[in-house]
Amino acid sequence: MDYSAYLFMNGDIYKDLHLPALILAGCFVSVALVLSLLLTFQHLRSYTNPPEQKWIVAVIFMVPVYATESILSLWNAKLSLACDILRNCYEAFALYAFGSYLIACLGGELEVLNLLEDEADKQINEPLLEGRKDNPSPSEQKTFRNFILRPCVLGKDLFAIIKFGLVQYMILKTLCALLAFVLELCGVYGDGEFKWYYGYPYITIILNFSQMWALYCLVQFYNVTHRKLEPIKPLAKFISFKAIVFATWWQGVGIVLLCTFRVLPKEGKFQTGLQDFMICIEMAIAAIAHIFVFSAKPYRHYFVAASHYGEVTTHQETKAMVNIEEGDKDKPALLEKKETEVKAPGTNIKESVQDIVVEGGQKVVKDVVLTINQAIEPVHEGMTKIQETFHQISVSDETKDETEVKVEEHEQNITTEHEV
């Protein structure tokens, strides 16, 4: 009997493999941390394009967060739930940051809206140019079917849908993480248990749909804007980012299913330990990929307009006397040479971090509030219509009652007149 079969039969696989797995995972985590922090430091030192780089740093920092929390969870299984909650929250934020990075690469939200409107006009006017008369109106173009098949025709509404899709995942992921923590304290979460009386399967289903919707919105945004994004080579960035988000999520679900069907040992520590071990290895690979995909080289010589991001400073002045020939005489002249430079904020670590935390945080809060308002608005309109309907029913009932009273009074008067 080989050693692996012995481990499976005696059920001590986690205990026997924990220390070797921890040492090996620690080596991969060290590689991931060194490479990711080095790349982050390079961006902070070459912080010449804040609208883009603040989101690049947020995406790159996903690797240290995942790696650190996974190695801590592997080291102590009691920390697995807390680490998983923090990891999930940052994953949702990283997805939002990646979408914001693409928007920044296109010139900001206003430029994206103009781009989408131009694409929509081209798609809507194309049938007219071809001589077809079956072109629907712009209002008829804005349907869910077109979002799936022809997203270009939606125009600026496409941007609103995509942004809502990204932010809703960030909100739901955070709320579900907090809910999972509360359910675990109450003993009814059941991590990895697909049983109806546990909260795990319901939260998994909700997050699955939410994540798939967010990723699909990101794909649709790429399909519409990939030509404009060609200078930044977006496909490599999409693959490297989606591999982390998509693979780690389905990897965890796959491990749970394999353990449920007894393909792997059905032990809580083994499930979480295997997931954490694999993430540690994958983060080292992701860190290597990020060096090439999110390199800081394009930003080292990036020109920044002083009026927007910095100030012009003169740091050296040179004077010299030269003789200029004018006819038969030499005329002395004074030449002055001044060297100027544009000093961009954030070229030191402190200013860079401050811009990322303050400006990025304000942008996140603004988008979260906007998304919540967008989600509440249909509910508010629905409640208003319901109240208006009840009010109309009550008014019509009162009018009906008043009419019936008047009819009865009229009949009584007629009867009285006849008797008289």
C-alpha positions as CSV (number, residue, x, y, z in Angstrom):
1,M,0.0,0.0,0.0
2,D,1.5,3.3,-1.0
3,Y,1.8,6.3,1.3
4,S,-1.0,8.4,-0.2
5,A,-3.5,5.5,0.1
6,Y,-2.5,5.1,3.7
7,L,-3.1,8.8,4.4
8,F,-6.6,8.7,2.9
9,M,-7.6,5.6,4.8
10,N,-6.4,6.7,8.2
11,G,-7.8,10.3,7.8
12,D,-4.5,12.0,9.0
13,I,-3.7,13.6,5.7
14,Y,-4.0,17.2,7.1
15,K,-1.9,16.5,10.1
16,D,0.9,14.7,8.2
17,L,1.0,17.2,5.3
18,H,0.5,20.4,7.2
19,L,4.1,21.3,8.0
20,P,5.6,20.5,4.6
21,A,2.8,22.4,2.9
22,L,3.3,25.3,5.2
23,I,7.0,25.5,4.4
24,L,6.5,25.2,0.6
25,A,3.7,27.7,0.6
26,G,5.9,30.1,2.7
27,C,8.5,30.0,-0.1
28,F,6.0,30.9,-2.8
29,V,4.5,33.6,-0.6
30,S,7.9,35.2,-0.1
31,V,8.4,35.3,-3.8
32,A,4.9,36.8,-4.3
33,L,5.5,39.5,-1.6
34,V,8.9,40.5,-2.8
35,L,7.9,40.9,-6.4
36,S,4.6,42.6,-5.8
37,L,5.9,45.1,-3.2
38,L,8.8,45.9,-5.5
39,L,6.5,46.6,-8.4
40,T,4.2,48.7,-6.1
41,F,7.3,50.7,-5.0
42,Q,8.3,51.3,-8.6
43,H,4.8,52.7,-9.4
44,L,4.9,54.9,-6.2
45,R,8.3,56.3,-7.2
46,S,7.1,56.9,-10.8
47,Y,3.7,58.2,-9.8
48,T,3.3,60.5,-12.9
49,N,-0.2,59.6,-14.0
50,P,-2.4,59.4,-10.8
51,P,-5.7,58.7,-12.5
52,E,-4.4,55.4,-13.8
53,Q,-1.7,54.4,-11.4
54,K,-3.9,54.7,-8.2
55,W,-6.0,51.8,-9.6
56,I,-3.0,49.9,-10.9
57,V,-1.5,49.8,-7.4
58,A,-4.9,48.6,-6.0
59,V,-4.9,45.7,-8.5
60,I,-1.3,44.8,-7.9
61,F,-1.8,44.9,-4.1
62,M,-4.3,42.1,-4.6
63,V,-1.4,39.6,-4.7
64,P,0.1,40.5,-1.3
65,V,-3.4,40.5,0.3
66,Y,-4.3,37.1,-1.0
67,A,-0.8,35.6,-0.3
68,T,-0.6,37.0,3.3
69,E,-4.1,35.9,4.3
70,S,-3.7,32.5,2.7
71,I,-0.5,31.7,4.5
72,L,-2.0,32.9,7.8
73,S,-5.0,30.7,7.3
74,L,-2.8,27.8,6.4
75,W,-0.7,28.3,9.5
76,N,-3.7,28.5,11.8
77,A,-7.0,27.0,10.7
78,K,-8.9,29.1,13.3
79,L,-8.1,32.2,11.3
80,S,-9.4,30.8,8.0
81,L,-12.9,32.4,8.2
82,A,-11.6,35.8,9.1
83,C,-8.9,35.7,6.4
84,D,-11.5,34.4,3.9
85,I,-13.8,37.4,4.7
86,L,-11.0,39.9,4.3
87,R,-9.8,38.3,1.1
88,N,-13.3,38.3,-0.4
89,C,-13.8,42.0,0.4
90,Y,-10.5,43.0,-1.2
91,E,-11.3,40.8,-4.3
92,A,-14.5,42.8,-4.8
93,F,-12.6,46.1,-4.4
94,A,-10.0,44.9,-6.9
95,L,-12.6,44.2,-9.5
96,Y,-13.9,47.7,-9.1
97,A,-10.4,49.1,-9.3
98,F,-9.7,47.2,-12.5
99,G,-12.8,48.7,-14.1
100,S,-11.8,52.2,-12.9
101,Y,-8.3,51.7,-14.4
102,L,-9.8,50.9,-17.8
103,I,-12.0,54.0,-17.6
104,A,-9.0,56.1,-16.6
105,C,-7.0,54.8,-19.6
106,L,-9.8,56.0,-21.9
107,G,-9.6,59.5,-20.5
108,G,-12.1,59.5,-17.7
109,E,-15.9,59.0,-17.4
110,L,-16.8,61.9,-19.6
111,E,-14.6,60.6,-22.5
112,V,-16.1,57.1,-22.0
113,L,-19.6,58.5,-22.2
114,N,-18.8,60.3,-25.4
115,L,-17.1,57.2,-26.9
116,L,-20.2,55.0,-26.1
117,E,-22.6,57.6,-27.5
118,D,-20.5,57.8,-30.8
119,E,-20.5,54.0,-31.0
120,A,-24.3,53.9,-30.4
121,D,-24.9,56.5,-33.2
122,K,-22.8,54.4,-35.6
123,Q,-24.7,51.2,-34.8
124,I,-28.2,52.9,-35.0
125,N,-27.4,54.8,-38.2
126,E,-25.9,51.9,-40.0
127,P,-29.2,50.4,-41.3
128,L,-30.2,53.9,-42.6
129,L,-26.9,54.1,-44.6
130,E,-27.5,50.7,-46.0
131,G,-31.0,51.7,-47.2
132,R,-32.9,49.6,-44.7
133,K,-36.1,51.0,-43.2
134,D,-36.5,48.5,-40.3
135,N,-34.3,50.5,-38.0
136,P,-35.9,50.7,-34.5
137,S,-36.1,53.9,-32.5
138,P,-33.4,54.6,-29.9
139,S,-35.8,53.8,-27.1
140,E,-36.5,50.4,-28.6
141,Q,-32.8,49.8,-28.9
142,K,-32.3,50.0,-25.1
143,T,-33.3,46.4,-24.1
144,F,-31.7,43.7,-22.1
145,R,-31.4,41.6,-25.3
146,N,-29.3,44.3,-26.9
147,F,-27.1,44.4,-23.8
148,I,-26.3,40.7,-24.4
149,L,-26.1,40.8,-28.2
150,R,-25.4,44.4,-29.2
151,P,-24.1,46.4,-26.2
152,C,-22.8,49.2,-28.5
153,V,-26.3,50.5,-29.2
154,L,-27.0,51.3,-25.6
155,G,-24.7,54.3,-25.5
156,K,-24.3,56.0,-22.2
157,D,-26.8,53.6,-20.6
158,L,-24.2,50.8,-21.1
159,F,-21.8,52.7,-18.9
160,A,-24.4,53.0,-16.2
161,I,-25.2,49.3,-16.4
162,I,-21.5,48.3,-16.3
163,K,-20.7,50.6,-13.4
164,F,-23.7,49.3,-11.5
165,G,-22.5,45.7,-12.2
166,L,-19.1,46.3,-10.8
167,V,-20.1,48.2,-7.7
168,Q,-23.0,45.9,-6.8
169,Y,-20.5,43.0,-6.5
170,M,-18.3,45.1,-4.2
171,I,-21.3,45.9,-2.0
172,L,-22.8,42.4,-2.0
173,K,-19.4,40.7,-1.4
174,T,-18.8,42.9,1.7
175,L,-22.3,42.4,3.1
176,C,-22.2,38.6,2.5
177,A,-18.8,38.4,4.2
178,L,-20.1,40.2,7.3
179,L,-23.2,38.0,7.2
180,A,-21.1,34.9,7.0
181,F,-19.1,36.1,10.0
182,V,-22.4,36.6,12.0
183,L,-23.8,33.2,10.9
184,E,-20.5,31.5,12.0
185,L,-20.8,33.1,15.4
186,C,-24.3,31.7,15.6
187,G,-23.1,28.3,14.5
188,V,-25.3,28.1,11.3
189,Y,-22.9,29.1,8.6
190,G,-21.6,25.7,7.8
191,D,-18.5,26.5,5.7
192,G,-18.3,24.0,2.8
193,E,-21.6,22.3,3.7
194,F,-24.3,22.2,1.0
195,K,-27.2,21.7,3.4
196,W,-30.4,23.6,3.5
197,Y,-30.2,24.6,7.2
198,Y,-26.8,26.2,6.7
199,G,-26.2,29.7,5.3
200,Y,-23.2,28.7,3.2
201,P,-25.0,27.4,0.1
202,Y,-27.3,30.4,-0.1
203,I,-24.5,32.9,0.2
204,T,-22.5,30.9,-2.4
205,I,-25.3,31.1,-4.9
206,I,-25.9,34.8,-4.4
207,L,-22.2,35.6,-4.7
208,N,-21.9,33.3,-7.7
209,F,-24.5,35.2,-9.7
210,S,-23.2,38.6,-8.5
211,Q,-19.6,37.8,-9.6
212,M,-20.7,36.4,-12.9
213,W,-22.7,39.5,-13.6
214,A,-19.8,41.8,-12.7
215,L,-17.3,39.8,-14.8
216,Y,-19.8,39.8,-17.7
217,C,-20.2,43.6,-17.5
218,L,-16.4,43.9,-17.6
219,V,-16.3,41.7,-20.7
220,Q,-18.9,43.7,-22.4
221,F,-17.0,46.9,-21.6
222,Y,-13.9,45.4,-23.1
223,N,-15.8,44.3,-26.3
224,V,-17.0,47.9,-26.9
225,T,-13.7,49.7,-26.0
226,H,-10.9,47.2,-26.9
227,R,-9.9,49.2,-30.0
228,K,-9.4,52.4,-28.0
229,L,-7.5,50.4,-25.3
230,E,-5.1,48.8,-27.7
231,P,-2.1,51.0,-26.5
232,I,-2.2,49.4,-23.1
233,K,-2.6,45.8,-24.4
234,P,-5.8,45.1,-22.5
235,L,-6.2,41.4,-23.3
236,A,-3.1,40.4,-21.2
237,K,-4.4,42.6,-18.3
238,F,-7.9,41.0,-18.6
239,I,-6.5,37.5,-18.6
240,S,-4.1,38.1,-15.7
241,F,-6.8,39.7,-13.5
242,K,-9.7,37.4,-14.3
243,A,-7.5,34.4,-13.7
244,I,-7.0,35.5,-10.1
245,V,-10.7,36.4,-9.4
246,F,-12.4,33.7,-11.5
247,A,-10.0,30.8,-10.8
248,T,-9.7,31.2,-7.1
249,W,-13.5,31.4,-6.6
250,W,-14.3,28.3,-8.7
251,Q,-11.3,26.5,-7.3
252,G,-12.8,26.9,-3.8
253,V,-16.2,25.7,-5.0
254,G,-14.6,22.7,-6.8
255,I,-12.7,21.6,-3.7
256,V,-15.9,21.7,-1.6
257,L,-17.7,19.6,-4.2
258,L,-14.9,17.1,-4.4
259,C,-14.9,16.8,-0.7
260,T,-18.7,16.5,-0.6
261,F,-18.6,13.6,-3.0
262,R,-15.8,11.9,-1.0
263,V,-13.2,12.3,-3.8
264,L,-11.1,14.2,-1.3
265,P,-11.2,13.8,2.5
266,K,-14.2,15.5,3.9
267,E,-12.5,17.5,6.6
268,G,-13.0,21.2,7.2
269,K,-9.3,21.9,7.9
270,F,-8.3,19.9,4.8
271,Q,-10.7,21.9,2.5
272,T,-9.5,25.3,3.6
273,G,-5.9,24.2,3.9
274,L,-5.9,22.9,0.3
275,Q,-7.5,26.1,-1.0
276,D,-5.0,28.3,0.9
277,F,-2.0,26.2,-0.3
278,M,-3.0,26.5,-3.9
279,I,-3.6,30.3,-3.6
280,C,-0.1,30.7,-2.2
281,I,1.4,29.0,-5.2
282,E,-0.9,30.9,-7.6
283,M,0.0,34.3,-6.1
284,A,3.7,33.8,-6.9
285,I,2.7,33.1,-10.5
286,A,0.4,36.1,-10.6
287,A,3.2,38.4,-9.1
288,I,5.5,37.3,-12.0
289,A,2.8,38.0,-14.5
290,H,2.1,41.5,-13.0
291,I,5.7,42.6,-13.6
292,F,5.2,42.3,-17.3
293,V,1.5,43.2,-17.5
294,F,1.4,46.2,-15.1
295,S,5.0,47.4,-15.6
296,A,5.9,50.9,-14.3
297,K,8.2,51.6,-17.2
298,P,5.6,53.5,-19.3
299,Y,5.1,56.0,-16.5
300,R,8.8,56.8,-15.8
301,H,9.0,59.3,-18.7
302,Y,5.3,60.2,-18.8
303,F,4.7,63.9,-19.5
304,V,2.4,65.5,-17.0
305,A,0.9,69.0,-17.6
306,A,2.0,71.3,-14.8
307,S,-1.4,73.0,-14.7
308,H,-3.1,69.7,-13.8
309,Y,-0.6,67.7,-11.7
310,G,2.4,69.8,-10.8
311,E,4.4,73.0,-10.8
312,V,7.1,74.4,-13.0
313,T,10.4,75.0,-11.1
314,T,13.6,76.6,-12.4
315,H,16.7,75.0,-10.8
316,Q,19.6,76.3,-12.9
317,E,20.5,79.5,-14.7
318,T,23.5,80.1,-16.9
319,K,24.7,83.4,-18.3
320,A,27.4,84.0,-21.0
321,M,28.7,87.0,-23.0
322,V,29.0,86.5,-26.8
323,N,29.9,88.7,-29.7
324,I,27.4,89.1,-32.6
325,E,28.7,90.4,-35.9
326,E,26.6,93.3,-37.3
327,G,28.2,94.5,-40.5
328,D,31.9,95.3,-39.9
329,K,31.5,95.5,-36.1
330,D,31.1,93.0,-33.3
331,K,28.4,93.8,-30.8
332,P,28.5,92.1,-27.4
333,A,25.3,90.3,-26.2
334,L,24.3,88.5,-23.0
335,L,22.8,85.1,-23.3
336,E,20.8,83.5,-20.5
337,K,20.0,79.8,-20.3
338,K,17.4,78.5,-17.8
339,E,16.7,74.8,-17.2
340,T,13.1,74.1,-16.0
341,E,11.4,70.9,-14.9
342,V,7.8,69.9,-14.1
343,K,7.5,68.6,-10.6
344,A,4.6,66.2,-10.3
345,P,3.1,65.4,-6.9
346,G,3.3,61.8,-5.8
347,T,6.9,61.3,-7.1
348,N,7.7,60.5,-3.5
349,I,6.2,57.7,-1.6
350,K,4.2,59.7,1.0
351,E,2.4,61.9,-1.6
352,S,1.7,58.8,-3.8
353,V,0.1,56.8,-0.9
354,Q,-1.8,59.9,0.2
355,D,-3.3,60.4,-3.3
356,I,-4.2,56.7,-3.6
357,V,-5.9,56.5,-0.2
358,V,-7.6,59.9,-0.1
359,E,-8.6,60.4,-3.8
360,G,-9.3,56.7,-4.4
361,G,-11.3,56.4,-1.2
362,Q,-13.5,59.4,-2.1
363,K,-14.1,57.9,-5.6
364,V,-15.2,54.6,-4.1
365,V,-17.6,56.2,-1.6
366,K,-19.1,58.3,-4.3
367,D,-19.8,55.3,-6.6
368,V,-21.1,53.2,-3.7
369,V,-23.6,55.9,-2.8
370,L,-24.6,56.4,-6.4
371,T,-25.2,52.7,-6.9
372,I,-27.3,52.4,-3.7
373,N,-29.4,55.3,-4.9
374,Q,-29.8,53.6,-8.3
375,A,-30.9,50.4,-6.6
376,I,-33.3,52.2,-4.2
377,E,-34.9,54.4,-6.9
378,P,-36.9,51.7,-8.6
379,V,-38.1,50.4,-5.2
380,H,-39.1,54.0,-4.2
381,E,-41.0,54.5,-7.5
382,G,-42.7,51.2,-7.1
383,M,-43.8,52.1,-3.5
384,T,-45.0,55.5,-4.8
385,K,-47.1,53.8,-7.5
386,I,-48.6,51.4,-5.0
387,Q,-49.5,54.3,-2.6
388,E,-51.0,56.2,-5.5
389,T,-53.1,53.2,-6.5
390,F,-54.4,52.7,-3.0
391,H,-55.1,56.4,-2.8
392,Q,-57.1,56.3,-6.0
393,I,-59.0,53.3,-4.8
394,S,-59.8,54.9,-1.5
395,V,-60.9,58.2,-3.3
396,S,-63.0,56.2,-5.8
397,D,-64.6,54.3,-2.9
398,E,-65.4,57.6,-1.0
399,T,-66.8,59.1,-4.2
400,K,-68.9,56.0,-4.7
401,D,-70.2,56.1,-1.2
402,E,-71.1,59.8,-1.5
403,T,-72.9,59.2,-4.7
404,E,-74.9,56.3,-3.2
405,V,-75.8,58.6,-0.2
406,K,-77.0,61.3,-2.5
407,V,-79.1,58.9,-4.5
408,E,-80.7,57.6,-1.4
409,E,-81.4,61.1,-0.2
410,H,-82.9,62.0,-3.6
411,E,-85.1,58.9,-3.5
412,Q,-86.3,59.8,0.1
413,N,-87.2,63.3,-1.0
414,I,-89.1,62.0,-4.0
415,T,-91.0,59.6,-1.7
416,T,-91.8,62.3,0.7
417,E,-93.1,64.6,-2.0
418,H,-95.5,61.8,-3.3
419,E,-96.8,61.2,0.2
420,V,-97.5,64.9,0.6
